[in-house]
């Protein structure tokens, strides 16, 4: 039963990866993925709060207002 801890860790890691991928496919912002990216690639830069990150995502995705076809 020594490997059960390792297996649980792998399963949890796979679940986090799957949920992150699912969010990206659906167009939802992935804050935890953003944090990992910032730690890895931009360690000296300031990090947005979760609220700031979400607001920036919504602004980029939808602009400053509602777009209508009619």
N, C-alpha and C positions, 0 to 999 in steps of 0.2 A: 503493500500500500504506500510505499514511499513516493511513487510517481504521481499519485493522485493530486498532490499540490501543484506539481508542474503542469499536469493536464488541465486543472482548473484555471491556471494562469493563461495557458494557451487558448482555452475556450473563451475566456473573458476578453483576451486580446483580439481574437477573431470576431467576437461580437461587436466590439468597439469599432473595428475596421469596417465591418459590414454596415453598421449603422451610419458611420461617416460617409461611406460610399452611397448609401441609400439617400441620405440628405442631399448630397451633391447632385445625384440624378434627379431628384425632385425639385431642385432649385432652392433648397433651404440653406441658410447660412450655417456653417459648421465652426462654431467658436473654438472648440477643442482642437480642431485641425489647424485653425489660425494660430492658436497659441503654440502648438508644436512647431509650425513653420517659423514663427517669429523667434522661438528659442534656438532653432537650428540655423537659420539663415541670417537673422538680424538681431543677434543677441544684445547689441548695445542700444537698440531703438526702443522708444516708448511703445507700450502695448495699449490698445484700446480696451475700455471696459466692455463687458458683454453687451450692455445697452448701446454704447457708442458703435460697436461692431455691427449690431443688428440694424441700427438706424442708418449707418453708412451703406449697408447692403441694400436696404429698402430704397434709399435715395438713388443708388446706382441702377437698381433693377427697374424702378418705376418712375424715376425722375421727380420733379417737384410737384407734380399733380397727377390727377387721374386722366388717362388717355381714353378717349372714346372714339368709336368709329362713326358715330352718327351725331 
